[in-house]
Every structure is written in C-alpha cells, then in structure tokens.
C-alpha cells in the first residue's frame, strides 16, 4: 500500500516502512491533482499544462498507460467503481466523461450559460450524480442518468470554493470549503445545508476529507496551519492540531493515519490516536506539495473487470497468448495472468459489475436500489453465466480453430465418434484430425494451475470477507468506546464541579465558624466592660 504526494514530481512511499519506493515526473511545473482509482490499480494525474494521464505503479517503476486527448483539462476524477469512466473538467467550463477502454469521450454535459473554469469534479457514492465546481463559486450537479444539470449550488456566504468532495457513503451529502474559512455540508436532494461550520479557519481552507472508519467524522486543513476534526452528527469540532507549516492538502486511511502536504514541500504524517506531534516527516519534495493521497484497499475484482492493458489486447484474439515484449508505454499487463478468450468485453460498461462482492451478492452498500433493479441485475447475472457456458461449449466444439489449449478437465479424454463407418482412409484421417487437437498431454498441469488459481482466489475472497467482518466489529467497538468516553468525560466534569462546590462549602463553613468565634469574644469583652462600669 502506497502513500502518494504530488509536487513537481510524484512520489510513492511504502505505508509500512515510509521509505520512498517510486518516483515519476516528466513535466515542468507543479502537478494540479492526483487520485487513485477505487480498485487501487491506477493513478490519475493532472499536470500544470492541462494534460490528464493514467499511471500504473504495479511494476518496478511508475509507467504511463494512457493520455487523455483533451485540451485544457483542469481537473479529473475516477468514478467510484473501477477505472472505466473518468470525469474531466476543462478550463473552458466543459464537463465530459472519458471511456478508458474506447479511448474517447462518451458523454458531454451541457455548458452553463456563464462559462468558468472547472476547478473540482466529484462522483457521488452511487455514481448517480456528478458535481462540478466552477471558478465563479457555482457547483453544478449533473444527473448521470438524465445527462443534464439537475441543480446549481450557490453558497450565500462565499463565491470562492477552495475544496469540494462528495461523501463516500452518503450519496446526497456534498462537502464544500471556502476561502473565507467556512465548511458547508449541503444535501443536494433538498438543496439545504445539513451542517455549517462558520469561520472555523482563519485563512482559506485548502482541503477536506472524510473518515473511512466513521462516516460521521470529517477533517479539514487550511493555510492557517490548523487541522480540525469534526463530528458531523453532533455538529461540533472534536479535536484541533496546530502544525508548523502551511497545510495545502490532507488524506486519511483506515489505519487512523492522516497525511498533510505543506507549502514548504514537507509531508507530515499523524496518528489520530496521538495528535501531539507527527510520527513521520517526509522531506522528498523541494516545492509546494499540491496533493497527498493514500492508496485504497484493493477490492476483489470480478473476472469481467479487466485492466487497461487487457482492454487493448482483447480487441485482437490472435494476441492473447502472452504479453507483447515490444510494448509501448500505453500497453502492458498489470498482472502476469493473460486475458481469457471467454471474456465478454461488451458487458463491462455496467458499473455494478466492477466489484466481485457485488457479483457474488455479498455487497450491501447498494441497498438503496429499488427491488426491480435488483431483480433485473440478478437476471442479468444468470443470463451472463449461461452465455459464458454456451461460449465455452462453442469454443470446445471449434477447438481446431483456436490456438489456445483447452483448460477443462472434462475435455481431456473426449472423443467425437463418427456416425459413419470408419473403414475408409478418409474417415480414419478425419477422425484422427478431429481427435488430435483434443488429446493434449500438457492439459493436466494447466488444469492444476487453474484449479490452484481458483483456490487462491477463493482463499483471498474468504480472507477479504473475514476482514470486512472484522472491520465492522472494530467500527462497532470504536462507536461504543467513543460513546463511553463521552459519558466518562461528562461524569468526570460533573464530579469535578461537585468537588469544587464541596470545597466552597467547606471554606464558607470555616469562615462562618471563625466569624462566630470572633463575635463570641467581642460579646464577652462587652459584658466585662459593662460589669466594670457598673462597679
């Protein structure tokens, strides 16, 4: 797992040892933005000249896979599932969707009447909406089903948006930060503010992020060298730290770690359980750090999810045996497994097929879909399985026309009998030619390899499922501990107040006793004077 930081170069650090592993940079000027795809395979980079580039860090070094042939690109973002579609905003105010498989623009949204540069783009949690923040302060919400603008968010408190990002779980919650130091969480369904933190920063807010463990926790950093931790549900600031440098960006991961980029080129890594001092300081940059991000956890991908290299290789069925040695920078395998002949590339446009858990029916993140959609999805899955089986049978019948050997154990000893008597040479030659490609001595090792691979995938799937259960239990435990900690702090405060009141009562009582003693002494003296005067 990598931690990436972007300045004039892109640096990748190992999150375990925090050693610099890879570096990439071939352009002049500071990079505008970087981000990882949700399947953790690819990096999306936008440089200062408006060029969008897709990178891969799977090999020994960072390599360029694809350049988006769009002029004056100003920002870009992967969609939430996989890496197929990329949203791109331009300097002229245009917003479009780029297909990495077909290497072309597949969707262009209407341009607003008042054109302005697009500074930020962000998909919502379910890939049903796309937000684009313009330089004039307007944020346009595009519907990905209707392909038209459905809402324009205008903040009355500011017309200069410094950061924008959809919540990764709540699909209608949009976070906005301003140059005046405000943080706004807007519900795009009702177009009303859910949370408004006013003047929480004394300078422009540089970046915002959401916790991957607790959906009610949010972070922000600014040019005032301050980072705040917020509780969205309680609408208050939970914790604050003061850094020694001007903060330009932040990123969080599932290990309670938060990283900051600074104006001085220094990267600070904090542990959220101890925010007193950073536990790691990285000094790999000489210029301002524009963006930092953690590589997300790799998800189990279904077989229909293929890499960018496989997209180009599967277009030609004669080139599926092995990776091409004389490959260009735009074509190479990410893994050592070549693509299979029975992949149905045309079905990859479905965003719901990007996740292996979704295809197995174990992903509960899309429960808000309607029942009809789920039924139709199940029907599509069943039909896809039947079609794959039919394709496999067709491939086995036409094995003499395919160069790839069969990988099915049931076909090892399969012989097609001839309906005609085999007493002629022509019939014998035809039968021998028919049976010859099927008898492969090397098919058993191939089958064993495939079975071992399937067993490894099953083990990885079980491990991932157990990890998800453990994460859920940990999140539940953290929620309980947070509630208990709040209750403990409240009781300790009440106890402290009671102790203070008891001390005040004790002091007042001592004062009263001393006053009574003095009064009694004065009374005795007055009595003595009165009796002396009488005598």
Secondary structure as a PSIPRED ss2 file (coil, helix, strand):
# PSIPRED VFORMAT (PSIPRED V4.0)

   1 X C   1.000  0.000  0.000
   2 X E   0.000  0.000  1.000
   3 X E   0.000  0.000  1.000
   4 X E   0.000  0.000  1.000
   5 X E   0.000  0.000  1.000
   6 X E   0.000  0.000  1.000
   7 X C   1.000  0.000  0.000
   8 X C   1.000  0.000  0.000
   9 X C   1.000  0.000  0.000
  10 X E   0.000  0.000  1.000
  11 X E   0.000  0.000  1.000
  12 X E   0.000  0.000  1.000
  13 X E   0.000  0.000  1.000
  14 X E   0.000  0.000  1.000
  15 X C   1.000  0.000  0.000
  16 X C   1.000  0.000  0.000
  17 X C   1.000  0.000  0.000
  18 X C   1.000  0.000  0.000
  19 X C   1.000  0.000  0.000
  20 X E   0.000  0.000  1.000
  21 X E   0.000  0.000  1.000
  22 X E   0.000  0.000  1.000
  23 X E   0.000  0.000  1.000
  24 X E   0.000  0.000  1.000
  25 X C   1.000  0.000  0.000
  26 X C   1.000  0.000  0.000
  27 X C   1.000  0.000  0.000
  28 X C   1.000  0.000  0.000
  29 X C   1.000  0.000  0.000
  30 X C   1.000  0.000  0.000
  31 X C   1.000  0.000  0.000
  32 X C   1.000  0.000  0.000
  33 X E   0.000  0.000  1.000
  34 X E   0.000  0.000  1.000
  35 X E   0.000  0.000  1.000
  36 X E   0.000  0.000  1.000
  37 X C   1.000  0.000  0.000
  38 X C   1.000  0.000  0.000
  39 X C   1.000  0.000  0.000
  40 X C   1.000  0.000  0.000
  41 X C   1.000  0.000  0.000
  42 X E   0.000  0.000  1.000
  43 X E   0.000  0.000  1.000
  44 X E   0.000  0.000  1.000
  45 X E   0.000  0.000  1.000
  46 X E   0.000  0.000  1.000
  47 X C   1.000  0.000  0.000
  48 X C   1.000  0.000  0.000
  49 X C   1.000  0.000  0.000
  50 X C   1.000  0.000  0.000
  51 X C   1.000  0.000  0.000
  52 X E   0.000  0.000  1.000
  53 X E   0.000  0.000  1.000
  54 X E   0.000  0.000  1.000
  55 X E   0.000  0.000  1.000
  56 X E   0.000  0.000  1.000
  57 X C   1.000  0.000  0.000
  58 X C   1.000  0.000  0.000
  59 X C   1.000  0.000  0.000
  60 X C   1.000  0.000  0.000
  61 X C   1.000  0.000  0.000
  62 X C   1.000  0.000  0.000
  63 X E   0.000  0.000  1.000
  64 X E   0.000  0.000  1.000
  65 X E   0.000  0.000  1.000
  66 X E   0.000  0.000  1.000
  67 X E   0.000  0.000  1.000
  68 X E   0.000  0.000  1.000
  69 X C   1.000  0.000  0.000
  70 X C   1.000  0.000  0.000
  71 X C   1.000  0.000  0.000
  72 X C   1.000  0.000  0.000
  73 X E   0.000  0.000  1.000
  74 X E   0.000  0.000  1.000
  75 X E   0.000  0.000  1.000
  76 X E   0.000  0.000  1.000
  77 X E   0.000  0.000  1.000
  78 X E   0.000  0.000  1.000
  79 X C   1.000  0.000  0.000
  80 X C   1.000  0.000  0.000
  81 X C   1.000  0.000  0.000
  82 X C   1.000  0.000  0.000
  83 X C   1.000  0.000  0.000
  84 X C   1.000  0.000  0.000
  85 X E   0.000  0.000  1.000
  86 X E   0.000  0.000  1.000
  87 X E   0.000  0.000  1.000
  88 X E   0.000  0.000  1.000
  89 X E   0.000  0.000  1.000
  90 X E   0.000  0.000  1.000
  91 X C   1.000  0.000  0.000
  92 X C   1.000  0.000  0.000
  93 X C   1.000  0.000  0.000
  94 X C   1.000  0.000  0.000
  95 X E   0.000  0.000  1.000
  96 X E   0.000  0.000  1.000
  97 X E   0.000  0.000  1.000
  98 X E   0.000  0.000  1.000
  99 X E   0.000  0.000  1.000
 100 X C   1.000  0.000  0.000
 101 X C   1.000  0.000  0.000
 102 X C   1.000  0.000  0.000
 103 X C   1.000  0.000  0.000
 104 X E   0.000  0.000  1.000
 105 X E   0.000  0.000  1.000
 106 X E   0.000  0.000  1.000
 107 X E   0.000  0.000  1.000
 108 X E   0.000  0.000  1.000
 109 X C   1.000  0.000  0.000
 110 X C   1.000  0.000  0.000
 111 X C   1.000  0.000  0.000
 112 X C   1.000  0.000  0.000
 113 X C   1.000  0.000  0.000
 114 X C   1.000  0.000  0.000
 115 X C   1.000  0.000  0.000
 116 X C   1.000  0.000  0.000
 117 X C   1.000  0.000  0.000
 118 X E   0.000  0.000  1.000
 119 X E   0.000  0.000  1.000
 120 X E   0.000  0.000  1.000
 121 X E   0.000  0.000  1.000
 122 X E   0.000  0.000  1.000
 123 X E   0.000  0.000  1.000
 124 X C   1.000  0.000  0.000
 125 X C   1.000  0.000  0.000
 126 X C   1.000  0.000  0.000
 127 X C   1.000  0.000  0.000
 128 X C   1.000  0.000  0.000
 129 X E   0.000  0.000  1.000
 130 X E   0.000  0.000  1.000
 131 X E   0.000  0.000  1.000
 132 X E   0.000  0.000  1.000
 133 X E   0.000  0.000  1.000
 134 X E   0.000  0.000  1.000
 135 X C   1.000  0.000  0.000
 136 X C   1.000  0.000  0.000
 137 X C   1.000  0.000  0.000
 138 X C   1.000  0.000  0.000
 139 X E   0.000  0.000  1.000
 140 X E   0.000  0.000  1.000
 141 X E   0.000  0.000  1.000
 142 X E   0.000  0.000  1.000
 143 X E   0.000  0.000  1.000
 144 X C   1.000  0.000  0.000
 145 X C   1.000  0.000  0.000
 146 X C   1.000  0.000  0.000
 147 X C   1.000  0.000  0.000
 148 X C   1.000  0.000  0.000
 149 X E   0.000  0.000  1.000
 150 X E   0.000  0.000  1.000
 151 X E   0.000  0.000  1.000
 152 X E   0.000  0.000  1.000
 153 X E   0.000  0.000  1.000
 154 X C   1.000  0.000  0.000
 155 X C   1.000  0.000  0.000
 156 X C   1.000  0.000  0.000
 157 X C   1.000  0.000  0.000
 158 X C   1.000  0.000  0.000
 159 X C   1.000  0.000  0.000
 160 X C   1.000  0.000  0.000
 161 X E   0.000  0.000  1.000
 162 X E   0.000  0.000  1.000
 163 X E   0.000  0.000  1.000
 164 X E   0.000  0.000  1.000
 165 X E   0.000  0.000  1.000
 166 X E   0.000  0.000  1.000
 167 X C   1.000  0.000  0.000
 168 X C   1.000  0.000  0.000
 169 X C   1.000  0.000  0.000
 170 X C   1.000  0.000  0.000
 171 X C   1.000  0.000  0.000
 172 X C   1.000  0.000  0.000
 173 X E   0.000  0.000  1.000
 174 X E   0.000  0.000  1.000
 175 X E   0.000  0.000  1.000
 176 X E   0.000  0.000  1.000
 177 X E   0.000  0.000  1.000
 178 X E   0.000  0.000  1.000
 179 X C   1.000  0.000  0.000
 180 X C   1.000  0.000  0.000
 181 X C   1.000  0.000  0.000
 182 X C   1.000  0.000  0.000
 183 X E   0.000  0.000  1.000
 184 X E   0.000  0.000  1.000
 185 X E   0.000  0.000  1.000
 186 X E   0.000  0.000  1.000
 187 X E   0.000  0.000  1.000
 188 X C   1.000  0.000  0.000
 189 X C   1.000  0.000  0.000
 190 X C   1.000  0.000  0.000
 191 X C   1.000  0.000  0.000
 192 X E   0.000  0.000  1.000
 193 X E   0.000  0.000  1.000
 194 X E   0.000  0.000  1.000
 195 X E   0.000  0.000  1.000
 196 X E   0.000  0.000  1.000
 197 X E   0.000  0.000  1.000
 198 X C   1.000  0.000  0.000
 199 X C   1.000  0.000  0.000
 200 X C   1.000  0.000  0.000
 201 X C   1.000  0.000  0.000
 202 X C   1.000  0.000  0.000
 203 X C   1.000  0.000  0.000
 204 X C   1.000  0.000  0.000
 205 X E   0.000  0.000  1.000
 206 X E   0.000  0.000  1.000
 207 X E   0.000  0.000  1.000
 208 X E   0.000  0.000  1.000
 209 X E   0.000  0.000  1.000
 210 X E   0.000  0.000  1.000
 211 X C   1.000  0.000  0.000
 212 X C   1.000  0.000  0.000
 213 X C   1.000  0.000  0.000
 214 X C   1.000  0.000  0.000
 215 X C   1.000  0.000  0.000
 216 X C   1.000  0.000  0.000
 217 X E   0.000  0.000  1.000
 218 X E   0.000  0.000  1.000
 219 X E   0.000  0.000  1.000
 220 X E   0.000  0.000  1.000
 221 X E   0.000  0.000  1.000
 222 X E   0.000  0.000  1.000
 223 X C   1.000  0.000  0.000
 224 X C   1.000  0.000  0.000
 225 X C   1.000  0.000  0.000
 226 X E   0.000  0.000  1.000
 227 X E   0.000  0.000  1.000
 228 X E   0.000  0.000  1.000
 229 X E   0.000  0.000  1.000
 230 X E   0.000  0.000  1.000
 231 X E   0.000  0.000  1.000
 232 X C   1.000  0.000  0.000
 233 X C   1.000  0.000  0.000
 234 X C   1.000  0.000  0.000
 235 X C   1.000  0.000  0.000
 236 X E   0.000  0.000  1.000
 237 X E   0.000  0.000  1.000
 238 X E   0.000  0.000  1.000
 239 X E   0.000  0.000  1.000
 240 X E   0.000  0.000  1.000
 241 X E   0.000  0.000  1.000
 242 X E   0.000  0.000  1.000
 243 X C   1.000  0.000  0.000
 244 X C   1.000  0.000  0.000
 245 X C   1.000  0.000  0.000
 246 X C   1.000  0.000  0.000
 247 X E   0.000  0.000  1.000
 248 X E   0.000  0.000  1.000
 249 X E   0.000  0.000  1.000
 250 X E   0.000  0.000  1.000
 251 X E   0.000  0.000  1.000
 252 X E   0.000  0.000  1.000
 253 X C   1.000  0.000  0.000
 254 X C   1.000  0.000  0.000
 255 X C   1.000  0.000  0.000
 256 X C   1.000  0.000  0.000
 257 X E   0.000  0.000  1.000
 258 X E   0.000  0.000  1.000
 259 X E   0.000  0.000  1.000
 260 X E   0.000  0.000  1.000
 261 X E   0.000  0.000  1.000
 262 X E   0.000  0.000  1.000
 263 X C   1.000  0.000  0.000
 264 X C   1.000  0.000  0.000
 265 X C   1.000  0.000  0.000
 266 X C   1.000  0.000  0.000
 267 X E   0.000  0.000  1.000
 268 X E   0.000  0.000  1.000
 269 X E   0.000  0.000  1.000
 270 X E   0.000  0.000  1.000
 271 X E   0.000  0.000  1.000
 272 X C   1.000  0.000  0.000
 273 X C   1.000  0.000  0.000
 274 X E   0.000  0.000  1.000
 275 X C   1.000  0.000  0.000
 276 X C   1.000  0.000  0.000
 277 X C   1.000  0.000  0.000
 278 X C   1.000  0.000  0.000
 279 X C   1.000  0.000  0.000
 280 X E   0.000  0.000  1.000
 281 X E   0.000  0.000  1.000
 282 X E   0.000  0.000  1.000
 283 X C   1.000  0.000  0.000
 284 X C   1.000  0.000  0.000
 285 X C   1.000  0.000  0.000
 286 X C   1.000  0.000  0.000
 287 X C   1.000  0.000  0.000
 288 X C   1.000  0.000  0.000
 289 X C   1.000  0.000  0.000
 290 X C   1.000  0.000  0.000
 291 X E   0.000  0.000  1.000
 292 X E   0.000  0.000  1.000
 293 X E   0.000  0.000  1.000
 294 X E   0.000  0.000  1.000
 295 X C   1.000  0.000  0.000
 296 X C   1.000  0.000  0.000
 297 X C   1.000  0.000  0.000
 298 X C   1.000  0.000  0.000
 299 X C   1.000  0.000  0.000
 300 X C   1.000  0.000  0.000
 301 X C   1.000  0.000  0.000
 302 X C   1.000  0.000  0.000
 303 X C   1.000  0.000  0.000
 304 X C   1.000  0.000  0.000
 305 X C   1.000  0.000  0.000
 306 X C   1.000  0.000  0.000
 307 X C   1.000  0.000  0.000
 308 X H   0.000  1.000  0.000
 309 X H   0.000  1.000  0.000
 310 X H   0.000  1.000  0.000
 311 X H   0.000  1.000  0.000
 312 X H   0.000  1.000  0.000
 313 X H   0.000  1.000  0.000
 314 X C   1.000  0.000  0.000
 315 X C   1.000  0.000  0.000
 316 X C   1.000  0.000  0.000
 317 X H   0.000  1.000  0.000
 318 X H   0.000  1.000  0.000
 319 X H   0.000  1.000  0.000
 320 X C   1.000  0.000  0.000
 321 X C   1.000  0.000  0.000
 322 X C   1.000  0.000  0.000
 323 X C   1.000  0.000  0.000
 324 X C   1.000  0.000  0.000
 325 X C   1.000  0.000  0.000
 326 X C   1.000  0.000  0.000
 327 X C   1.000  0.000  0.000
 328 X C   1.000  0.000  0.000
 329 X C   1.000  0.000  0.000
 330 X C   1.000  0.000  0.000
 331 X C   1.000  0.000  0.000
 332 X C   1.000  0.000  0.000
 333 X C   1.000  0.000  0.000
 334 X C   1.000  0.000  0.000
 335 X C   1.000  0.000  0.000
 336 X C   1.000  0.000  0.000
 337 X C   1.000  0.000  0.000
 338 X C   1.000  0.000  0.000
 339 X C   1.000  0.000  0.000
 340 X C   1.000  0.000  0.000
 341 X C   1.000  0.000  0.000
 342 X C   1.000  0.000  0.000
 343 X C   1.000  0.000  0.000
 344 X C   1.000  0.000  0.000
 345 X H   0.000  1.000  0.000
 346 X H   0.000  1.000  0.000
 347 X H   0.000  1.000  0.000
 348 X H   0.000  1.000  0.000
 349 X H   0.000  1.000  0.000
 350 X C   1.000  0.000  0.000
 351 X H   0.000  1.000  0.000
 352 X H   0.000  1.000  0.000
 353 X H   0.000  1.000  0.000
 354 X H   0.000  1.000  0.000
 355 X C   1.000  0.000  0.000
 356 X H   0.000  1.000  0.000
 357 X H   0.000  1.000  0.000
 358 X H   0.000  1.000  0.000
 359 X H   0.000  1.000  0.000
 360 X H   0.000  1.000  0.000
 361 X C   1.000  0.000  0.000
 362 X C   1.000  0.000  0.000
 363 X C   1.000  0.000  0.000
 364 X C   1.000  0.000  0.000
 365 X C   1.000  0.000  0.000
 366 X C   1.000  0.000  0.000
 367 X C   1.000  0.000  0.000
 368 X C   1.000  0.000  0.000
 369 X C   1.000  0.000  0.000
 370 X C   1.000  0.000  0.000
 371 X H   0.000  1.000  0.000
 372 X H   0.000  1.000  0.000
 373 X H   0.000  1.000  0.000
 374 X H   0.000  1.000  0.000
 375 X H   0.000  1.000  0.000
 376 X H   0.000  1.000  0.000
 377 X H   0.000  1.000  0.000
 378 X H   0.000  1.000  0.000
 379 X H   0.000  1.000  0.000
 380 X H   0.000  1.000  0.000
 381 X H   0.000  1.000  0.000
 382 X H   0.000  1.000  0.000
 383 X H   0.000  1.000  0.000
 384 X H   0.000  1.000  0.000
 385 X H   0.000  1.000  0.000
 386 X H   0.000  1.000  0.000
 387 X H   0.000  1.000  0.000
 388 X H   0.000  1.000  0.000
 389 X H   0.000  1.000  0.000
 390 X H   0.000  1.000  0.000
 391 X H   0.000  1.000  0.000
 392 X H   0.000  1.000  0.000
 393 X H   0.000  1.000  0.000
 394 X H   0.000  1.000  0.000
 395 X H   0.000  1.000  0.000
 396 X H   0.000  1.000  0.000
 397 X H   0.000  1.000  0.000
 398 X C   1.000  0.000  0.000
 399 X H   0.000  1.000  0.000
 400 X H   0.000  1.000  0.000
 401 X H   0.000  1.000  0.000
 402 X C   1.000  0.000  0.000
 403 X C   1.000  0.000  0.000
 404 X C   1.000  0.000  0.000
 405 X C   1.000  0.000  0.000
 406 X C   1.000  0.000  0.000
 407 X C   1.000  0.000  0.000
 408 X C   1.000  0.000  0.000
 409 X H   0.000  1.000  0.000
 410 X H   0.000  1.000  0.000
 411 X H   0.000  1.000  0.000
 412 X C   1.000  0.000  0.000
 413 X C   1.000  0.000  0.000
 414 X C   1.000  0.000  0.000
 415 X C   1.000  0.000  0.000
 416 X C   1.000  0.000  0.000
 417 X C   1.000  0.000  0.000
 418 X C   1.000  0.000  0.000
 419 X C   1.000  0.000  0.000
 420 X C   1.000  0.000  0.000
 421 X C   1.000  0.000  0.000
 422 X C   1.000  0.000  0.000
 423 X C   1.000  0.000  0.000
 424 X C   1.000  0.000  0.000
 425 X H   0.000  1.000  0.000
 426 X H   0.000  1.000  0.000
 427 X H   0.000  1.000  0.000
 428 X H   0.000  1.000  0.000
 429 X H   0.000  1.000  0.000
 430 X H   0.000  1.000  0.000
 431 X H   0.000  1.000  0.000
 432 X H   0.000  1.000  0.000
 433 X H   0.000  1.000  0.000
 434 X H   0.000  1.000  0.000
 435 X H   0.000  1.000  0.000
 436 X H   0.000  1.000  0.000
 437 X C   1.000  0.000  0.000
 438 X C   1.000  0.000  0.000
 439 X C   1.000  0.000  0.000
 440 X C   1.000  0.000  0.000
 441 X C   1.000  0.000  0.000
 442 X C   1.000  0.000  0.000
 443 X H   0.000  1.000  0.000
 444 X H   0.000  1.000  0.000
 445 X H   0.000  1.000  0.000
 446 X H   0.000  1.000  0.000
 447 X H   0.000  1.000  0.000
 448 X H   0.000  1.000  0.000
 449 X H   0.000  1.000  0.000
 450 X H   0.000  1.000  0.000
 451 X H   0.000  1.000  0.000
 452 X H   0.000  1.000  0.000
 453 X H   0.000  1.000  0.000
 454 X H   0.000  1.000  0.000
 455 X H   0.000  1.000  0.000
 456 X H   0.000  1.000  0.000
 457 X H   0.000  1.000  0.000
 458 X H   0.000  1.000  0.000
 459 X H   0.000  1.000  0.000
 460 X H   0.000  1.000  0.000
 461 X H   0.000  1.000  0.000
 462 X H   0.000  1.000  0.000
 463 X H   0.000  1.000  0.000
 464 X H   0.000  1.000  0.000
 465 X H   0.000  1.000  0.000
 466 X H   0.000  1.000  0.000
 467 X H   0.000  1.000  0.000
 468 X H   0.000  1.000  0.000
 469 X H   0.000  1.000  0.000
 470 X H   0.000  1.000  0.000
 471 X H   0.000  1.000  0.000
 472 X H   0.000  1.000  0.000
 473 X H   0.000  1.000  0.000
 474 X H   0.000  1.000  0.000
 475 X H   0.000  1.000  0.000
 476 X H   0.000  1.000  0.000
 477 X H   0.000  1.000  0.000
 478 X H   0.000  1.000  0.000
 479 X H   0.000  1.000  0.000
 480 X H   0.000  1.000  0.000
 481 X H   0.000  1.000  0.000
 482 X H   0.000  1.000  0.000
 483 X H   0.000  1.000  0.000
 484 X H   0.000  1.000  0.000
 485 X H   0.000  1.000  0.000
 486 X H   0.000  1.000  0.000
 487 X H   0.000  1.000  0.000
 488 X H   0.000  1.000  0.000
 489 X H   0.000  1.000  0.000
 490 X H   0.000  1.000  0.000
 491 X H   0.000  1.000  0.000
 492 X H   0.000  1.000  0.000
 493 X H   0.000  1.000  0.000
 494 X H   0.000  1.000  0.000
 495 X H   0.000  1.000  0.000
 496 X H   0.000  1.000  0.000
 497 X H   0.000  1.000  0.000
 498 X H   0.000  1.000  0.000
 499 X H   0.000  1.000  0.000
 500 X H   0.000  1.000  0.000
 501 X H   0.000  1.000  0.000
 502 X H   0.000  1.000  0.000
 503 X H   0.000  1.000  0.000
 504 X H   0.000  1.000  0.000
 505 X H   0.000  1.000  0.000
 506 X H   0.000  1.000  0.000
 507 X H   0.000  1.000  0.000
 508 X H   0.000  1.000  0.000
 509 X H   0.000  1.000  0.000
 510 X H   0.000  1.000  0.000
 511 X H   0.000  1.000  0.000
 512 X H   0.000  1.000  0.000
 513 X H   0.000  1.000  0.000
 514 X H   0.000  1.000  0.000
 515 X H   0.000  1.000  0.000
 516 X H   0.000  1.000  0.000
 517 X H   0.000  1.000  0.000
 518 X H   0.000  1.000  0.000
 519 X H   0.000  1.000  0.000
 520 X H   0.000  1.000  0.000
 521 X H   0.000  1.000  0.000
 522 X H   0.000  1.000  0.000
 523 X H   0.000  1.000  0.000
 524 X H   0.000  1.000  0.000
 525 X H   0.000  1.000  0.000
 526 X H   0.000  1.000  0.000
 527 X H   0.000  1.000  0.000
 528 X H   0.000  1.000  0.000
 529 X H   0.000  1.000  0.000
 530 X H   0.000  1.000  0.000
 531 X H   0.000  1.000  0.000
 532 X H   0.000  1.000  0.000
 533 X H   0.000  1.000  0.000
 534 X H   0.000  1.000  0.000
 535 X C   1.000  0.000  0.000
